[in-house]
Amino acid sequence: MQRYSRDELQEAAVQLAFDAQHFRFYVRLYRSGELARRPVFYQAAVYALLIHLRLIVDFFFKTPKFDDVAISDFREGIPEFGPAFDRASLR
């Protein structure tokens, strides 16, 4: 049974993109070494990186509870998502 409307899933996709963008930003910042001399900023960046990573991992691998949105919701709610996602992941 479909838990979310197409509009709700599109909004969830925006939120997922936000987390992916910030995860990539914090990975670049972490790898750059710019924060090595600033322990407080380094700790904040690592914490932010891990928070965004957890949200992304949960989306793809965790069984949703309550109002969580997961990849399975996209496969059920947007029929063309599955084939498009599968092709994109093979590149």
C-alpha positions as CSV (number, residue, x, y, z in Angstrom):
1,M,0.0,0.0,0.0
2,Q,1.3,3.4,-1.0
3,R,2.0,5.5,2.1
4,Y,2.8,8.9,0.5
5,S,1.4,10.9,-2.4
6,R,3.6,11.8,-5.4
7,D,3.8,15.4,-4.1
8,E,4.9,14.3,-0.7
9,L,7.6,12.1,-2.3
10,Q,8.8,15.0,-4.4
11,E,9.2,17.1,-1.2
12,A,11.1,14.2,0.4
13,A,13.4,14.0,-2.6
14,V,14.3,17.7,-2.1
15,Q,15.1,16.9,1.6
16,L,17.2,13.9,0.5
17,A,19.1,16.0,-2.0
18,F,19.8,18.6,0.8
19,D,21.3,15.8,2.9
20,A,23.4,14.4,0.0
21,Q,24.7,17.9,-0.9
22,H,25.7,18.7,2.6
23,F,27.3,15.2,3.1
24,R,29.4,15.8,0.0
25,F,30.3,19.3,1.2
26,Y,31.5,18.0,4.6
27,V,33.4,15.2,3.1
28,R,35.3,17.7,0.9
29,L,35.9,19.9,3.9
30,Y,37.1,17.0,6.0
31,R,39.5,15.7,3.3
32,S,40.9,19.2,2.6
33,G,42.6,19.3,6.0
34,E,41.6,23.0,6.4
35,L,40.2,22.3,9.8
36,A,43.1,20.5,11.3
37,R,44.3,23.6,13.2
38,R,40.8,24.3,14.5
39,P,39.6,21.4,16.7
40,V,36.2,22.8,17.5
41,F,35.4,23.4,13.8
42,Y,36.9,20.0,12.9
43,Q,34.6,18.3,15.5
44,A,31.5,20.2,14.2
45,A,32.3,19.3,10.6
46,V,32.8,15.6,11.4
47,Y,29.6,15.6,13.5
48,A,27.6,17.2,10.6
49,L,29.1,14.7,8.1
50,L,28.0,11.8,10.3
51,I,24.5,13.1,10.7
52,H,24.0,13.5,7.0
53,L,25.5,10.1,6.4
54,R,23.2,8.5,8.8
55,L,20.1,10.0,7.2
56,I,21.2,8.8,3.8
57,V,22.0,5.3,5.0
58,D,18.7,5.1,6.8
59,F,16.9,6.2,3.6
60,F,18.5,3.4,1.6
61,F,18.8,0.5,4.1
62,K,16.6,0.9,7.1
63,T,13.0,-0.3,7.4
64,P,10.9,2.8,7.8
65,K,9.0,3.4,11.0
66,F,6.1,5.9,11.6
67,D,6.5,8.7,9.2
68,D,10.0,7.8,7.8
69,V,10.4,7.9,4.1
70,A,12.5,5.2,2.5
71,I,13.6,4.1,-0.9
72,S,10.7,1.6,-0.9
73,D,8.2,4.4,-0.8
74,F,9.7,5.9,-4.0
75,R,9.5,2.5,-5.7
76,E,5.8,2.1,-4.7
77,G,4.7,5.7,-5.1
78,I,6.5,6.7,-8.3
79,P,6.4,3.7,-10.7
80,E,9.1,5.1,-13.1
81,F,11.5,5.7,-10.2
82,G,12.6,2.1,-9.9
83,P,13.8,1.5,-13.5
84,A,15.4,5.0,-13.7
85,F,17.2,4.5,-10.4
86,D,18.4,1.1,-11.4
87,R,19.9,2.4,-14.6
88,A,21.5,5.4,-12.9
89,S,23.1,3.2,-10.3
90,L,24.9,1.1,-13.0
91,R,26.9,4.1,-14.3
